[in-house]
Amino acid sequence: MNEVIRFFVGLDVHKESIAIGVAEAGREEPRFLGSVGPDPAELRKALKRIGPPAALHLVYEAGPSGYGLVRDLLARG
């Protein structure tokens, strides 16, 4: 596998919203991109705007809302 991570994406998952922050690989300053609703489809749409799945490294807040989200994202590649 020759995947090159270009973006590190942090997700702050809450019952009513998901906040998205991103840092480009290297020493770029991280930036807040905004929030989306709790629907995984909204998050997938926002992530597509950042880059292809192979170029993203996601981290999320482990908790009741995050577990279902990560299962959905993993199931869809």
One Martini backbone bead per residue (centre of mass of N, CA, C, O) as a GRO file, in nm:
protein
   77
    1MET     BB    1   0.093   0.039   0.026
    2ASN     BB    2   0.084   0.392  -0.118
    3GLU     BB    3   0.004   0.598   0.100
    4VAL     BB    4  -0.065   0.956   0.122
    5ILE     BB    5  -0.066   1.178   0.370
    6ARG     BB    6  -0.216   1.517   0.358
    7PHE     BB    7  -0.445   1.494   0.591
    8PHE     BB    8  -0.547   1.607   0.912
    9VAL     BB    9  -0.845   1.498   1.084
   10GLY     BB   10  -1.064   1.652   1.315
   11LEU     BB   11  -1.327   1.523   1.533
   12ASP     BB   12  -1.609   1.676   1.698
   13VAL     BB   13  -1.843   1.479   1.859
   14HIS     BB   14  -2.192   1.530   1.862
   15LYS     BB   15  -2.524   1.501   1.873
   16GLU     BB   16  -2.568   1.784   1.675
   17SER     BB   17  -2.248   1.775   1.589
   18ILE     BB   18  -1.957   1.832   1.363
   19ALA     BB   19  -1.634   1.914   1.401
   20ILE     BB   20  -1.382   2.055   1.171
   21GLY     BB   21  -1.035   1.978   1.141
   22VAL     BB   22  -0.723   2.086   0.969
   23ALA     BB   23  -0.402   1.941   0.859
   24GLU     BB   24  -0.137   1.966   0.686
   25ALA     BB   25   0.120   1.827   0.590
   26GLY     BB   26   0.358   1.920   0.815
   27ARG     BB   27   0.372   2.279   0.929
   28GLU     BB   28   0.091   2.355   0.927
   29GLU     BB   29  -0.173   2.518   1.025
   30PRO     BB   30  -0.442   2.464   1.176
   31ARG     BB   31  -0.799   2.437   1.082
   32PHE     BB   32  -1.123   2.551   1.079
   33LEU     BB   33  -1.403   2.449   0.881
   34GLY     BB   34  -1.646   2.339   1.063
   35SER     BB   35  -1.990   2.236   1.063
   36VAL     BB   36  -2.202   1.955   1.101
   37GLY     BB   37  -2.418   1.741   1.115
   38PRO     BB   38  -2.490   1.408   1.235
   39ASP     BB   39  -2.483   1.318   0.948
   40PRO     BB   40  -2.277   1.117   0.766
   41ALA     BB   41  -2.330   1.243   0.484
   42GLU     BB   42  -2.226   1.526   0.554
   43LEU     BB   43  -1.939   1.440   0.623
   44ARG     BB   44  -1.860   1.306   0.357
   45LYS     BB   45  -1.890   1.562   0.190
   46ALA     BB   46  -1.674   1.728   0.342
   47LEU     BB   47  -1.435   1.528   0.296
   48LYS     BB   48  -1.430   1.544  -0.017
   49ARG     BB   49  -1.325   1.845  -0.016
   50ILE     BB   50  -1.041   1.778   0.097
   51GLY     BB   51  -1.021   1.462  -0.006
   52PRO     BB   52  -0.919   1.166  -0.051
   53PRO     BB   53  -0.927   0.900   0.155
   54ALA     BB   54  -0.612   0.827   0.125
   55ALA     BB   55  -0.532   1.141   0.229
   56LEU     BB   56  -0.669   1.068   0.506
   57HIS     BB   57  -0.648   1.140   0.864
   58LEU     BB   58  -0.851   1.028   1.122
   59VAL     BB   59  -0.992   1.181   1.414
   60TYR     BB   60  -1.175   1.104   1.718
   61GLU     BB   61  -1.415   1.109   1.952
   62ALA     BB   62  -1.457   0.896   2.200
   63GLY     BB   63  -1.795   0.784   2.179
   64PRO     BB   64  -2.120   0.740   2.119
   65SER     BB   65  -2.105   0.912   1.849
   66GLY     BB   66  -1.828   0.804   1.722
   67TYR     BB   67  -1.869   0.499   1.675
   68GLY     BB   68  -2.081   0.508   1.447
   69LEU     BB   69  -1.919   0.681   1.255
   70VAL     BB   70  -1.672   0.496   1.210
   71ARG     BB   71  -1.830   0.260   1.098
   72ASP     BB   72  -1.936   0.405   0.849
   73LEU     BB   73  -1.663   0.492   0.724
   74LEU     BB   74  -1.539   0.207   0.703
   75ALA     BB   75  -1.766   0.077   0.525
   76ARG     BB   76  -1.696   0.313   0.288
   77GLY     BB   77  -1.368   0.368   0.292
   0.00000   0.00000   0.00000
